Amino acid sequence: MGIRLKGIAQAKHKLQRTLSARYASLAATCDIPKGHLAVYVGESQKKRFVIPISYLNHPLFQDLLNRAEEEFGFDHPTGGLTFPCSEDYFISLASALSCS
């Protein structure tokens, strides 16, 4: 019984190392810093922006999230979070929040 549990513990440890290495390599190829989120913005051409997660607590971003939910539900066309607004509006909103 003790030998079997030791084997399970070793297998679990090996699996954790494999998965952590896989996630580390995935994170290394990803250009999104910790604490940030990639979103897509635009009416016809979608442009990708990386924003701090803290922006999502702001009431104007909450409004964008509600509009995104109404328009796309949980099926976003780009596979990521898509805001249904103009690029100019989003840039001005993000600029205002970065200054505050």
Secondary structure in CASP SS format (residue, H / E / C, confidence):
PFRMAT SS
TARGET T0000
AUTHOR 0000-0000-0000
METHOD secondary structure of the structure
MODEL  1
M C 1.00
G H 1.00
I H 1.00
R H 1.00
L H 1.00
K H 1.00
G H 1.00
I H 1.00
A H 1.00
Q H 1.00
A H 1.00
K H 1.00
H H 1.00
K H 1.00
L H 1.00
Q H 1.00
R H 1.00
T H 1.00
L H 1.00
S H 1.00
A H 1.00
R H 1.00
Y H 1.00
A H 1.00
S H 1.00
L H 1.00
A H 1.00
A H 1.00
T H 1.00
C C 1.00
D C 1.00
I C 1.00
P C 1.00
K C 1.00
G C 1.00
H E 1.00
L E 1.00
A E 1.00
V E 1.00
Y E 1.00
V E 1.00
G C 1.00
E C 1.00
S C 1.00
Q C 1.00
K C 1.00
K E 1.00
R E 1.00
F E 1.00
V E 1.00
I E 1.00
P E 1.00
I H 1.00
S H 1.00
Y H 1.00
L H 1.00
N H 1.00
H C 1.00
P H 1.00
L H 1.00
F H 1.00
Q H 1.00
D H 1.00
L H 1.00
L H 1.00
N H 1.00
R H 1.00
A H 1.00
E H 1.00
E H 1.00
E H 1.00
F H 1.00
G C 1.00
F C 1.00
D C 1.00
H C 1.00
P C 1.00
T C 1.00
G C 1.00
G C 1.00
L E 1.00
T E 1.00
F E 1.00
P C 1.00
C C 1.00
S C 1.00
E H 1.00
D H 1.00
Y H 1.00
F H 1.00
I H 1.00
S H 1.00
L H 1.00
A H 1.00
S H 1.00
A H 1.00
L H 1.00
S H 1.00
C H 1.00
S C 1.00
END
